[in-house]
Amino acid sequence: MILITGATGTVGSLLIPKLTAKGHNVRALTRNANVKFETGVQKVIGDLTDPKSLALAVKDVSQVFMVSDGTDLALKDRNIISAAKAVGVQHIVKLSVLSASHMAKDPITQWHMAGEDALRSSGVNWTMLRPNGFMSNALNWSHTIAAQSKVYAPFGEGCTSIVDPSDIAGVALACLTQAGHESKIYELTGPEALSVPEQVTILAKELGKSIEYVSITPEASAKTLTTYGMKPDLAEAVIAMFASALDPRNGEVSNAINKVTAQSPKSFREWAKYSRRAFELYA
């Protein structure tokens, strides 16, 4: 049995069908009793901040895909690690961040590094997946693209080797179902480094409309996130991580996706092409 935390999230929701298609038994951890998963997926209700609720989630589990978020990310990691260790889980694959490789000082990277440290010291076999920024983050621009034909974002001068979440899910699939990935760290990137203006240019072509990039301050961007319901302290942490685009190391390209899956990582243009419908829905 493979347990997926973050089962309704960007990567988890893509990983689950990949696992079931290969015939693996999957259990999905969620806080939402109303969420539905595909036939054959076991749903278990639990909260990573509540250790007692995790006992059922880890029962008879051999592998865990561990995804945590929020300002209490490290605590959530420790809770699932402790629950997994108590029942003899063999292997945990943690979704971390590329900036952990650079030991960046922003809060989100530090929280992930604390979670990585807890996993390493647990005695449970581990694999760290460290993806760069997700291509799907561009969907956050859908509303202003639809309403104003504009994208507002800070740090436009920086370049990031953003990665398709489906490629991350492909690596996670391999790590959870194949031997030989224990004690490995995989830095996951797309095939090229792009600035936000370059992403906007590609989106404009694939969506078939003129789109203008508008540079805004980090403070204005954080304020926008809070209007979407994000707590101010988390919004500030997210913007601090976005600033990593200014670090040249975040523009480096790795071959880990090809190495693990024997497939080339998809380009942002490829992602944008098959995500056109998603932009319409998000708008």
Summary of the structure (lengths in Angstrom):
residues: 283
radius of gyration: 18.6
end to end distance: 37.4
largest distance: 55.1
contacts: 936
relative contact order: 0.14
helix: 49%
strand: 16%
